[in-house]
Amino acid sequence: MVSTTTRDEMTWYECDQCGLLFDDETDAKQHEETCTDEEPSYIQ
Ligand SMILES: [Zn+2]
């Protein structure tokens, strides 16, 4: 799920699975749909 965090007086949306930060909630949710914490992201 996406959690919110405040940094530098800005609200960020953090992917709970990989910790990636987004400044847009929609982007965060879209990312979350395809994010998996089971497979490393460095697979090419
Ligand atoms: Zn993620």
mmCIF file of the protein (N, C-alpha, C, O) and its ligand, coordinates in Angstrom:
data_MODEL
# 
_entry.id   MODEL 
# 
loop_
_entity.id 
_entity.type 
_entity.pdbx_number_of_molecules 
1 polymer     1 
2 non-polymer 1 
# 
_entity_poly.entity_id                      1 
_entity_poly.type                           'polypeptide(L)' 
_entity_poly.nstd_linkage                   no 
_entity_poly.nstd_monomer                   no 
_entity_poly.pdbx_seq_one_letter_code       MVSTTTRDEMTWYECDQCGLLFDDETDAKQHEETCTDEEPSYIQ 
_entity_poly.pdbx_seq_one_letter_code_can   MVSTTTRDEMTWYECDQCGLLFDDETDAKQHEETCTDEEPSYIQ 
_entity_poly.pdbx_strand_id                 A 
# 
loop_
_entity_poly_seq.entity_id 
_entity_poly_seq.num 
_entity_poly_seq.mon_id 
_entity_poly_seq.hetero 
1 1  MET n 
1 2  VAL n 
1 3  SER n 
1 4  THR n 
1 5  THR n 
1 6  THR n 
1 7  ARG n 
1 8  ASP n 
1 9  GLU n 
1 10 MET n 
1 11 THR n 
1 12 TRP n 
1 13 TYR n 
1 14 GLU n 
1 15 CYS n 
1 16 ASP n 
1 17 GLN n 
1 18 CYS n 
1 19 GLY n 
1 20 LEU n 
1 21 LEU n 
1 22 PHE n 
1 23 ASP n 
1 24 ASP n 
1 25 GLU n 
1 26 THR n 
1 27 ASP n 
1 28 ALA n 
1 29 LYS n 
1 30 GLN n 
1 31 HIS n 
1 32 GLU n 
1 33 GLU n 
1 34 THR n 
1 35 CYS n 
1 36 THR n 
1 37 ASP n 
1 38 GLU n 
1 39 GLU n 
1 40 PRO n 
1 41 SER n 
1 42 TYR n 
1 43 ILE n 
1 44 GLN n 
# 
loop_
_struct_asym.id 
_struct_asym.entity_id 
A 1 
B 2 
# 
loop_
_chem_comp.id 
_chem_comp.type 
_chem_comp.mon_nstd_flag 
ALA 'L-peptide linking' y 
ARG 'L-peptide linking' y 
ASP 'L-peptide linking' y 
CYS 'L-peptide linking' y 
GLN 'L-peptide linking' y 
GLU 'L-peptide linking' y 
GLY 'peptide linking'   y 
HIS 'L-peptide linking' y 
ILE 'L-peptide linking' y 
LEU 'L-peptide linking' y 
LYS 'L-peptide linking' y 
MET 'L-peptide linking' y 
PHE 'L-peptide linking' y 
PRO 'L-peptide linking' y 
SER 'L-peptide linking' y 
THR 'L-peptide linking' y 
TRP 'L-peptide linking' y 
TYR 'L-peptide linking' y 
VAL 'L-peptide linking' y 
ZN  non-polymer         . 
# 
_pdbx_entity_nonpoly.entity_id   2 
_pdbx_entity_nonpoly.name        ? 
_pdbx_entity_nonpoly.comp_id     ZN 
# 
_pdbx_nonpoly_scheme.asym_id         B 
_pdbx_nonpoly_scheme.entity_id       2 
_pdbx_nonpoly_scheme.mon_id          ZN 
_pdbx_nonpoly_scheme.ndb_seq_num     1 
_pdbx_nonpoly_scheme.pdb_seq_num     101 
_pdbx_nonpoly_scheme.auth_seq_num    101 
_pdbx_nonpoly_scheme.pdb_mon_id      ZN 
_pdbx_nonpoly_scheme.auth_mon_id     ZN 
_pdbx_nonpoly_scheme.pdb_strand_id   A 
_pdbx_nonpoly_scheme.pdb_ins_code    . 
# 
loop_
_atom_site.group_PDB 
_atom_site.id 
_atom_site.type_symbol 
_atom_site.label_atom_id 
_atom_site.label_alt_id 
_atom_site.label_comp_id 
_atom_site.label_asym_id 
_atom_site.label_entity_id 
_atom_site.label_seq_id 
_atom_site.pdbx_PDB_ins_code 
_atom_site.Cartn_x 
_atom_site.Cartn_y 
_atom_site.Cartn_z 
_atom_site.occupancy 
_atom_site.B_iso_or_equiv 
_atom_site.pdbx_formal_charge 
_atom_site.auth_seq_id 
_atom_site.auth_comp_id 
_atom_site.auth_asym_id 
_atom_site.auth_atom_id 
_atom_site.pdbx_PDB_model_num 
ATOM   1   N  N  . MET A 1 1  ? 0.832  -1.193  0.000   1.00 0.00 ? 1   MET A N  1 
ATOM   2   C  CA . MET A 1 1  ? 0.000  0.000   0.000   1.00 0.00 ? 1   MET A CA 1 
ATOM   3   C  C  . MET A 1 1  ? 0.869  1.246   0.000   1.00 0.00 ? 1   MET A C  1 
ATOM   4   O  O  . MET A 1 1  ? 2.076  1.180   0.233   1.00 0.00 ? 1   MET A O  1 
ATOM   5   N  N  . VAL A 1 2  ? 0.243  2.372   -0.262  1.00 0.00 ? 2   VAL A N  1 
ATOM   6   C  CA . VAL A 1 2  ? 0.969  3.631   -0.324  1.00 0.00 ? 2   VAL A CA 1 
ATOM   7   C  C  . VAL A 1 2  ? 0.774  4.394   0.984   1.00 0.00 ? 2   VAL A C  1 
ATOM   8   O  O  . VAL A 1 2  ? -0.353 4.553   1.454   1.00 0.00 ? 2   VAL A O  1 
ATOM   9   N  N  . SER A 1 3  ? 1.860  4.857   1.560   1.00 0.00 ? 3   SER A N  1 
ATOM   10  C  CA . SER A 1 3  ? 1.762  5.666   2.767   1.00 0.00 ? 3   SER A CA 1 
ATOM   11  C  C  . SER A 1 3  ? 2.289  7.067   2.468   1.00 0.00 ? 3   SER A C  1 
ATOM   12  O  O  . SER A 1 3  ? 3.101  7.262   1.563   1.00 0.00 ? 3   SER A O  1 
ATOM   13  N  N  . THR A 1 4  ? 1.820  8.017   3.231   1.00 0.00 ? 4   THR A N  1 
ATOM   14  C  CA . THR A 1 4  ? 2.246  9.387   3.005   1.00 0.00 ? 4   THR A CA 1 
ATOM   15  C  C  . THR A 1 4  ? 3.330  9.764   4.002   1.00 0.00 ? 4   THR A C  1 
ATOM   16  O  O  . THR A 1 4  ? 3.343  9.296   5.141   1.00 0.00 ? 4   THR A O  1 
ATOM   17  N  N  . THR A 1 5  ? 4.228  10.613  3.551   1.00 0.00 ? 5   THR A N  1 
ATOM   18  C  CA . THR A 1 5  ? 5.280  11.112  4.419   1.00 0.00 ? 5   THR A CA 1 
ATOM   19  C  C  . THR A 1 5  ? 5.537  12.568  4.055   1.00 0.00 ? 5   THR A C  1 
ATOM   20  O  O  . THR A 1 5  ? 5.402  12.958  2.895   1.00 0.00 ? 5   THR A O  1 
ATOM   21  N  N  . THR A 1 6  ? 5.900  13.353  5.030   1.00 0.00 ? 6   THR A N  1 
ATOM   22  C  CA . THR A 1 6  ? 6.140  14.772  4.783   1.00 0.00 ? 6   THR A CA 1 
ATOM   23  C  C  . THR A 1 6  ? 7.632  15.086  4.887   1.00 0.00 ? 6   THR A C  1 
ATOM   24  O  O  . THR A 1 6  ? 8.277  14.814  5.900   1.00 0.00 ? 6   THR A O  1 
ATOM   25  N  N  . ARG A 1 7  ? 8.152  15.660  3.818   1.00 0.00 ? 7   ARG A N  1 
ATOM   26  C  CA . ARG A 1 7  ? 9.550  16.070  3.823   1.00 0.00 ? 7   ARG A CA 1 
ATOM   27  C  C  . ARG A 1 7  ? 9.643  17.442  3.171   1.00 0.00 ? 7   ARG A C  1 
ATOM   28  O  O  . ARG A 1 7  ? 9.017  17.710  2.145   1.00 0.00 ? 7   ARG A O  1 
ATOM   29  N  N  . ASP A 1 8  ? 10.430 18.291  3.784   1.00 0.00 ? 8   ASP A N  1 
ATOM   30  C  CA . ASP A 1 8  ? 10.616 19.629  3.220   1.00 0.00 ? 8   ASP A CA 1 
ATOM   31  C  C  . ASP A 1 8  ? 9.284  20.310  2.960   1.00 0.00 ? 8   ASP A C  1 
ATOM   32  O  O  . ASP A 1 8  ? 9.106  20.994  1.951   1.00 0.00 ? 8   ASP A O  1 
ATOM   33  N  N  . GLU A 1 9  ? 8.351  20.114  3.883   1.00 0.00 ? 9   GLU A N  1 
ATOM   34  C  CA . GLU A 1 9  ? 7.029  20.727  3.785   1.00 0.00 ? 9   GLU A CA 1 
ATOM   35  C  C  . GLU A 1 9  ? 6.254  20.275  2.559   1.00 0.00 ? 9   GLU A C  1 
ATOM   36  O  O  . GLU A 1 9  ? 5.317  20.941  2.121   1.00 0.00 ? 9   GLU A O  1 
ATOM   37  N  N  . MET A 1 10 ? 6.654  19.140  2.015   1.00 0.00 ? 10  MET A N  1 
ATOM   38  C  CA . MET A 1 10 ? 5.918  18.552  0.898   1.00 0.00 ? 10  MET A CA 1 
ATOM   39  C  C  . MET A 1 10 ? 5.424  17.178  1.306   1.00 0.00 ? 10  MET A C  1 
ATOM   40  O  O  . MET A 1 10 ? 6.074  16.472  2.077   1.00 0.00 ? 10  MET A O  1 
ATOM   41  N  N  . THR A 1 11 ? 4.272  16.809  0.781   1.00 0.00 ? 11  THR A N  1 
ATOM   42  C  CA . THR A 1 11 ? 3.757  15.476  1.048   1.00 0.00 ? 11  THR A CA 1 
ATOM   43  C  C  . THR A 1 11 ? 4.219  14.526  -0.048  1.00 0.00 ? 11  THR A C  1 
ATOM   44  O  O  . THR A 1 11 ? 4.044  14.788  -1.238  1.00 0.00 ? 11  THR A O  1 
ATOM   45  N  N  . TRP A 1 12 ? 4.802  13.438  0.375   1.00 0.00 ? 12  TRP A N  1 
ATOM   46  C  CA . TRP A 1 12 ? 5.277  12.425  -0.565  1.00 0.00 ? 12  TRP A CA 1 
ATOM   47  C  C  . TRP A 1 12 ? 4.472  11.146  -0.336  1.00 0.00 ? 12  TRP A C  1 
ATOM   48  O  O  . TRP A 1 12 ? 3.940  10.899  0.747   1.00 0.00 ? 12  TRP A O  1 
ATOM   49  N  N  . TYR A 1 13 ? 4.406  10.359  -1.380  1.00 0.00 ? 13  TYR A N  1 
ATOM   50  C  CA . TYR A 1 13 ? 3.686  9.088   -1.313  1.00 0.00 ? 13  TYR A CA 1 
ATOM   51  C  C  . TYR A 1 13 ? 4.700  7.975   -1.484  1.00 0.00 ? 13  TYR A C  1 
ATOM   52  O  O  . TYR A 1 13 ? 5.392  7.887   -2.498  1.00 0.00 ? 13  TYR A O  1 
ATOM   53  N  N  . GLU A 1 14 ? 4.770  7.134   -0.478  1.00 0.00 ? 14  GLU A N  1 
ATOM   54  C  CA . GLU A 1 14 ? 5.808  6.122   -0.446  1.00 0.00 ? 14  GLU A CA 1 
ATOM   55  C  C  . GLU A 1 14 ? 5.240  4.731   -0.684  1.00 0.00 ? 14  GLU A C  1 
ATOM   56  O  O  . GLU A 1 14 ? 4.264  4.324   -0.054  1.00 0.00 ? 14  GLU A O  1 
ATOM   57  N  N  . CYS A 1 15 ? 5.863  4.018   -1.596  1.00 0.00 ? 15  CYS A N  1 
ATOM   58  C  CA . CYS A 1 15 ? 5.510  2.618   -1.822  1.00 0.00 ? 15  CYS A CA 1 
ATOM   59  C  C  . CYS A 1 15 ? 6.029  1.802   -0.645  1.00 0.00 ? 15  CYS A C  1 
ATOM   60  O  O  . CYS A 1 15 ? 7.227  1.784   -0.366  1.00 0.00 ? 15  CYS A O  1 
ATOM   61  N  N  . ASP A 1 16 ? 5.113  1.133   0.038   1.00 0.00 ? 16  ASP A N  1 
ATOM   62  C  CA . ASP A 1 16 ? 5.528  0.365   1.211   1.00 0.00 ? 16  ASP A CA 1 
ATOM   63  C  C  . ASP A 1 16 ? 6.364  -0.857  0.844   1.00 0.00 ? 16  ASP A C  1 
ATOM   64  O  O  . ASP A 1 16 ? 7.069  -1.418  1.681   1.00 0.00 ? 16  ASP A O  1 
ATOM   65  N  N  . GLN A 1 17 ? 6.274  -1.247  -0.391  1.00 0.00 ? 17  GLN A N  1 
ATOM   66  C  CA . GLN A 1 17 ? 6.973  -2.472  -0.793  1.00 0.00 ? 17  GLN A CA 1 
ATOM   67  C  C  . GLN A 1 17 ? 8.438  -2.213  -1.110  1.00 0.00 ? 17  GLN A C  1 
ATOM   68  O  O  . GLN A 1 17 ? 9.297  -3.009  -0.730  1.00 0.00 ? 17  GLN A O  1 
ATOM   69  N  N  . CYS A 1 18 ? 8.739  -1.126  -1.792  1.00 0.00 ? 18  CYS A N  1 
ATOM   70  C  CA . CYS A 1 18 ? 10.126 -0.893  -2.177  1.00 0.00 ? 18  CYS A CA 1 
ATOM   71  C  C  . CYS A 1 18 ? 10.664 0.426   -1.637  1.00 0.00 ? 18  CYS A C  1 
ATOM   72  O  O  . CYS A 1 18 ? 11.862 0.690   -1.741  1.00 0.00 ? 18  CYS A O  1 
ATOM   73  N  N  . GLY A 1 19 ? 9.795  1.262   -1.061  1.00 0.00 ? 19  GLY A N  1 
ATOM   74  C  CA . GLY A 1 19 ? 10.262 2.494   -0.444  1.00 0.00 ? 19  GLY A CA 1 
ATOM   75  C  C  . GLY A 1 19 ? 10.415 3.658   -1.401  1.00 0.00 ? 19  GLY A C  1 
ATOM   76  O  O  . GLY A 1 19 ? 10.866 4.732   -1.004  1.00 0.00 ? 19  GLY A O  1 
ATOM   77  N  N  . LEU A 1 20 ? 10.044 3.456   -2.665  1.00 0.00 ? 20  LEU A N  1 
ATOM   78  C  CA . LEU A 1 20 ? 10.144 4.530   -3.644  1.00 0.00 ? 20  LEU A CA 1 
ATOM   79  C  C  . LEU A 1 20 ? 9.187  5.672   -3.279  1.00 0.00 ? 20  LEU A C  1 
ATOM   80  O  O  . LEU A 1 20 ? 8.064  5.439   -2.833  1.00 0.00 ? 20  LEU A O  1 
ATOM   81  N  N  . LEU A 1 21 ? 9.655  6.907   -3.477  1.00 0.00 ? 21  LEU A N  1 
ATOM   82  C  CA . LEU A 1 21 ? 8.844  8.073   -3.148  1.00 0.00 ? 21  LEU A CA 1 
ATOM   83  C  C  . LEU A 1 21 ? 8.316  8.736   -4.408  1.00 0.00 ? 21  LEU A C  1 
ATOM   84  O  O  . LEU A 1 21 ? 9.015  8.862   -5.413  1.00 0.00 ? 21  LEU A O  1 
ATOM   85  N  N  . PHE A 1 22 ? 7.062  9.156   -4.322  1.00 0.00 ? 22  PHE A N  1 
ATOM   86  C  CA . PHE A 1 22 ? 6.430  9.868   -5.436  1.00 0.00 ? 22  PHE A CA 1 
ATOM   87  C  C  . PHE A 1 22 ? 5.835  11.162  -4.902  1.00 0.00 ? 22  PHE A C  1 
ATOM   88  O  O  . PHE A 1 22 ? 5.409  11.228  -3.749  1.00 0.00 ? 22  PHE A O  1 
ATOM   89  N  N  . ASP A 1 23 ? 5.808  12.189  -5.741  1.00 0.00 ? 23  ASP A N  1 
ATOM   90  C  CA . ASP A 1 23 ? 5.189  13.443  -5.321  1.00 0.00 ? 23  ASP A CA 1 
ATOM   91  C  C  . ASP A 1 23 ? 3.734  13.497  -5.765  1.00 0.00 ? 23  ASP A C  1 
ATOM   92  O  O  . ASP A 1 23 ? 3.033  14.476  -5.507  1.00 0.00 ? 23  ASP A O  1 
ATOM   93  N  N  . ASP A 1 24 ? 3.288  12.446  -6.430  1.00 0.00 ? 24  ASP A N  1 
ATOM   94  C  CA . ASP A 1 24 ? 1.912  12.403  -6.914  1.00 0.00 ? 24  ASP A CA 1 
ATOM   95  C  C  . ASP A 1 24 ? 1.273  11.091  -6.469  1.00 0.00 ? 24  ASP A C  1 
ATOM   96  O  O  . ASP A 1 24 ? 1.815  10.017  -6.729  1.00 0.00 ? 24  ASP A O  1 
ATOM   97  N  N  . GLU A 1 25 ? 0.139  11.172  -5.810  1.00 0.00 ? 25  GLU A N  1 
ATOM   98  C  CA . GLU A 1 25 ? -0.492 9.967   -5.276  1.00 0.00 ? 25  GLU A CA 1 
ATOM   99  C  C  . GLU A 1 25 ? -0.903 9.010   -6.385  1.00 0.00 ? 25  GLU A C  1 
ATOM   100 O  O  . GLU A 1 25 ? -0.818 7.793   -6.225  1.00 0.00 ? 25  GLU A O  1 
ATOM   101 N  N  . THR A 1 26 ? -1.345 9.558   -7.498  1.00 0.00 ? 26  THR A N  1 
ATOM   102 C  CA . THR A 1 26 ? -1.749 8.701   -8.615  1.00 0.00 ? 26  THR A CA 1 
ATOM   103 C  C  . THR A 1 26 ? -0.570 7.902   -9.143  1.00 0.00 ? 26  THR A C  1 
ATOM   104 O  O  . THR A 1 26 ? -0.692 6.710   -9.426  1.00 0.00 ? 26  THR A O  1 
ATOM   105 N  N  . ASP A 1 27 ? 0.573  8.568   -9.275  1.00 0.00 ? 27  ASP A N  1 
ATOM   106 C  CA . ASP A 1 27 ? 1.776  7.876   -9.724  1.00 0.00 ? 27  ASP A CA 1 
ATOM   107 C  C  . ASP A 1 27 ? 2.155  6.764   -8.754  1.00 0.00 ? 27  ASP A C  1 
ATOM   108 O  O  . ASP A 1 27 ? 2.543  5.670   -9.165  1.00 0.00 ? 27  ASP A O  1 
ATOM   109 N  N  . ALA A 1 28 ? 2.038  7.055   -7.483  1.00 0.00 ? 28  ALA A N  1 
ATOM   110 C  CA . ALA A 1 28 ? 2.394  6.066   -6.471  1.00 0.00 ? 28  ALA A CA 1 
ATOM   111 C  C  . ALA A 1 28 ? 1.489  4.843   -6.565  1.00 0.00 ? 28  ALA A C  1 
ATOM   112 O  O  . ALA A 1 28 ? 1.954  3.706   -6.483  1.00 0.00 ? 28  ALA A O  1 
ATOM   113 N  N  . LYS A 1 29 ? 0.207  5.088   -6.737  1.00 0.00 ? 29  LYS A N  1 
ATOM   114 C  CA . LYS A 1 29 ? -0.728 3.964   -6.811  1.00 0.00 ? 29  LYS A CA 1 
ATOM   115 C  C  . LYS A 1 29 ? -0.522 3.159   -8.087  1.00 0.00 ? 29  LYS A C  1 
ATOM   116 O  O  . LYS A 1 29 ? -0.634 1.933   -8.081  1.00 0.00 ? 29  LYS A O  1 
ATOM   117 N  N  . GLN A 1 30 ? -0.222 3.852   -9.178  1.00 0.00 ? 30  GLN A N  1 
ATOM   118 C  CA . GLN A 1 30 ? 0.053  3.132   -10.429 1.00 0.00 ? 30  GLN A CA 1 
ATOM   119 C  C  . GLN A 1 30 ? 1.294  2.277   -10.281 1.00 0.00 ? 30  GLN A C  1 
ATOM   120 O  O  . GLN A 1 30 ? 1.334  1.131   -10.730 1.00 0.00 ? 30  GLN A O  1 
ATOM   121 N  N  . HIS A 1 31 ? 2.304  2.846   -9.644  1.00 0.00 ? 31  HIS A N  1 
ATOM   122 C  CA . HIS A 1 31 ? 3.533  2.095   -9.416  1.00 0.00 ? 31  HIS A CA 1 
ATOM   123 C  C  . HIS A 1 31 ? 3.245  0.870   -8.550  1.00 0.00 ? 31  HIS A C  1 
ATOM   124 O  O  . HIS A 1 31 ? 3.731  -0.229  -8.821  1.00 0.00 ? 31  HIS A O  1 
ATOM   125 N  N  . GLU A 1 32 ? 2.457  1.078   -7.518  1.00 0.00 ? 32  GLU A N  1 
ATOM   126 C  CA . GLU A 1 32 ? 2.190  -0.001  -6.579  1.00 0.00 ? 32  GLU A CA 1 
ATOM   127 C  C  . GLU A 1 32 ? 1.534  -1.196  -7.269  1.00 0.00 ? 32  GLU A C  1 
ATOM   128 O  O  . GLU A 1 32 ? 1.766  -2.346  -6.895  1.00 0.00 ? 32  GLU A O  1 
ATOM   129 N  N  . GLU A 1 33 ? 0.716  -0.910  -8.277  1.00 0.00 ? 33  GLU A N  1 
ATOM   130 C  CA . GLU A 1 33 ? 0.027  -1.996  -8.956  1.00 0.00 ? 33  GLU A CA 1 
ATOM   131 C  C  . GLU A 1 33 ? 0.999  -2.930  -9.659  1.00 0.00 ? 33  GLU A C  1 
ATOM   132 O  O  . GLU A 1 33 ? 0.723  -4.118  -9.824  1.00 0.00 ? 33  GLU A O  1 
ATOM   133 N  N  . THR A 1 34 ? 2.124  -2.394  -10.066 1.00 0.00 ? 34  THR A N  1 
ATOM   134 C  CA . THR A 1 34 ? 3.090  -3.213  -10.792 1.00 0.00 ? 34  THR A CA 1 
ATOM   135 C  C  . THR A 1 34 ? 4.308  -3.541  -9.954  1.00 0.00 ? 34  THR A C  1 
ATOM   136 O  O  . THR A 1 34 ? 5.199  -4.264  -10.398 1.00 0.00 ? 34  THR A O  1 
ATOM   137 N  N  . CYS A 1 35 ? 4.349  -3.011  -8.741  1.00 0.00 ? 35  CYS A N  1 
ATOM   138 C  CA . CYS A 1 35 ? 5.507  -3.228  -7.883  1.00 0.00 ? 35  CYS A CA 1 
ATOM   139 C  C  . CYS A 1 35 ? 5.412  -4.585  -7.192  1.00 0.00 ? 35  CYS A C  1 
ATOM   140 O  O  . CYS A 1 35 ? 4.346  -5.013  -6.752  1.00 0.00 ? 35  CYS A O  1 
ATOM   141 N  N  . THR A 1 36 ? 6.543  -5.229  -7.116  1.00 0.00 ? 36  THR A N  1 
ATOM   142 C  CA . THR A 1 36 ? 6.596  -6.458  -6.340  1.00 0.00 ? 36  THR A CA 1 
ATOM   143 C  C  . THR A 1 36 ? 7.847  -6.437  -5.485  1.00 0.00 ? 36  THR A C  1 
ATOM   144 O  O  . THR A 1 36 ? 8.918  -6.035  -5.938  1.00 0.00 ? 36  THR A O  1 
ATOM   145 N  N  . ASP A 1 37 ? 7.703  -6.871  -4.256  1.00 0.00 ? 37  ASP A N  1 
ATOM   146 C  CA . ASP A 1 37 ? 8.875  -6.925  -3.390  1.00 0.00 ? 37  ASP A CA 1 
ATOM   147 C  C  . ASP A 1 37 ? 9.490  -8.323  -3.410  1.00 0.00 ? 37  ASP A C  1 
ATOM   148 O  O  . ASP A 1 37 ? 10.406 -8.625  -2.645  1.00 0.00 ? 37  ASP A O  1 
ATOM   149 N  N  . GLU A 1 38 ? 8.977  -9.155  -4.286  1.00 0.00 ? 38  GLU A N  1 
ATOM   150 C  CA . GLU A 1 38 ? 9.469  -10.525 -4.330  1.00 0.00 ? 38  GLU A CA 1 
ATOM   151 C  C  . GLU A 1 38 ? 10.543 -10.705 -5.390  1.00 0.00 ? 38  GLU A C  1 
ATOM   152 O  O  . GLU A 1 38 ? 11.374 -11.609 -5.295  1.00 0.00 ? 38  GLU A O  1 
ATOM   153 N  N  . GLU A 1 39 ? 10.523 -9.839  -6.403  1.00 0.00 ? 39  GLU A N  1 
ATOM   154 C  CA . GLU A 1 39 ? 11.527 -9.965  -7.457  1.00 0.00 ? 39  GLU A CA 1 
ATOM   155 C  C  . GLU A 1 39 ? 12.409 -8.725  -7.461  1.00 0.00 ? 39  GLU A C  1 
ATOM   156 O  O  . GLU A 1 39 ? 11.914 -7.600  -7.415  1.00 0.00 ? 39  GLU A O  1 
ATOM   157 N  N  . PRO A 1 40 ? 13.692 -8.935  -7.514  1.00 0.00 ? 40  PRO A N  1 
ATOM   158 C  CA . PRO A 1 40 ? 14.617 -7.790  -7.552  1.00 0.00 ? 40  PRO A CA 1 
ATOM   159 C  C  . PRO A 1 40 ? 14.358 -6.946  -8.793  1.00 0.00 ? 40  PRO A C  1 
ATOM   160 O  O  . PRO A 1 40 ? 14.025 -7.472  -9.855  1.00 0.00 ? 40  PRO A O  1 
ATOM   161 N  N  . SER A 1 41 ? 14.514 -5.634  -8.649  1.00 0.00 ? 41  SER A N  1 
ATOM   162 C  CA . SER A 1 41 ? 14.227 -4.735  -9.762  1.00 0.00 ? 41  SER A CA 1 
ATOM   163 C  C  . SER A 1 41 ? 15.359 -4.699  -10.771 1.00 0.00 ? 41  SER A C  1 
ATOM   164 O  O  . SER A 1 41 ? 15.227 -4.116  -11.847 1.00 0.00 ? 41  SER A O  1 
ATOM   165 N  N  . TYR A 1 42 ? 16.474 -5.326  -10.417 1.00 0.00 ? 42  TYR A N  1 
ATOM   166 C  CA . TYR A 1 42 ? 17.615 -5.238  -11.317 1.00 0.00 ? 42  TYR A CA 1 
ATOM   167 C  C  . TYR A 1 42 ? 17.618 -6.326  -12.382 1.00 0.00 ? 42  TYR A C  1 
ATOM   168 O  O  . TYR A 1 42 ? 18.552 -6.421  -13.177 1.00 0.00 ? 42  TYR A O  1 
ATOM   169 N  N  . ILE A 1 43 ? 16.556 -7.158  -12.396 1.00 0.00 ? 43  ILE A N  1 
ATOM   170 C  CA . ILE A 1 43 ? 16.460 -8.153  -13.486 1.00 0.00 ? 43  ILE A CA 1 
ATOM   171 C  C  . ILE A 1 43 ? 16.311 -7.425  -14.817 1.00 0.00 ? 43  ILE A C  1 
ATOM   172 O  O  . ILE A 1 43 ? 15.511 -6.499  -14.952 1.00 0.00 ? 43  ILE A O  1 
ATOM   173 N  N  . GLN A 1 44 ? 17.093 -7.860  -15.788 1.00 0.00 ? 44  GLN A N  1 
ATOM   174 C  CA . GLN A 1 44 ? 17.072 -7.177  -17.076 1.00 0.00 ? 44  GLN A CA 1 
ATOM   175 C  C  . GLN A 1 44 ? 16.486 -8.064  -18.170 1.00 0.00 ? 44  GLN A C  1 
ATOM   176 O  O  . GLN A 1 44 ? 16.394 -7.642  -19.323 1.00 0.00 ? 44  GLN A O  1 
HETATM 177 ZN ZN . ZN  B 2 .  ? 7.367  -0.123  -5.160  1.00 0.00 2 101 ZN  A ZN 1 
# 
